[in-house]
Amino acid sequence: MIWEFARNTIDHIYTEFIFELDRKLLLKNVYKLAEITGNKQGYEYIQSHLKG
């Protein structure tokens, strides 16, 4: 449930309004969440989405 909430929230972020440092910090923490919840494959989608 936590992973789905995070993924859904990130899907609605306007990537053009994120500073590079914020993007890096967000990706670092989302990766940790992906590891903990067993969703490393889903992380790749988020990483792609946030890189625009």
C-alpha atoms as one frame of an Amber mdcrd trajectory, in Angstrom:
protein
   0.000   0.000   0.000   2.802   2.415   0.854   4.533   1.811  -2.463   1.323
   2.373  -4.443   0.670   5.621  -2.575   4.208   6.862  -3.284   4.010   5.872
  -6.961   0.630   7.527  -7.397   1.849  10.707  -5.687   4.983  10.894  -7.832
   2.931  10.324 -10.999   1.251  13.666 -10.304   4.404  15.730  -9.773   5.107
  18.296 -12.451   8.671  17.342 -13.283   9.500  20.713 -14.821   9.106  22.337
 -11.387  11.576  20.129  -9.503  15.072  21.422  -8.871  17.868  18.949  -9.644
  18.923  18.637  -5.992  15.326  17.919  -4.963  15.000  15.356  -7.750  18.165
  13.561  -6.594  17.030  13.507  -2.965  13.561  12.268  -3.914  14.992   9.509
  -6.130  17.408   8.435  -3.403  14.597   8.050  -0.888  12.184   6.444  -3.337
  14.891   3.886  -4.134  15.165   3.051  -0.429  11.393   2.618  -0.303  11.505
   0.416  -3.421  14.126  -1.804  -1.769  12.166  -2.116   1.466   8.874  -2.870
  -0.278  10.339  -5.138  -2.969   9.511  -2.801  -5.849  12.872  -2.169  -7.501
  11.320  -2.730 -10.913   8.724  -0.048 -10.190  11.513   2.316  -9.226  12.772
   2.289 -12.808   9.445   3.731 -13.965   9.594   6.484 -11.343  13.187   7.277
 -12.181  12.266   7.600 -15.844   9.232   9.773 -15.013  11.218  12.179 -12.855
  14.009  12.571 -15.354  11.455  13.879 -17.817
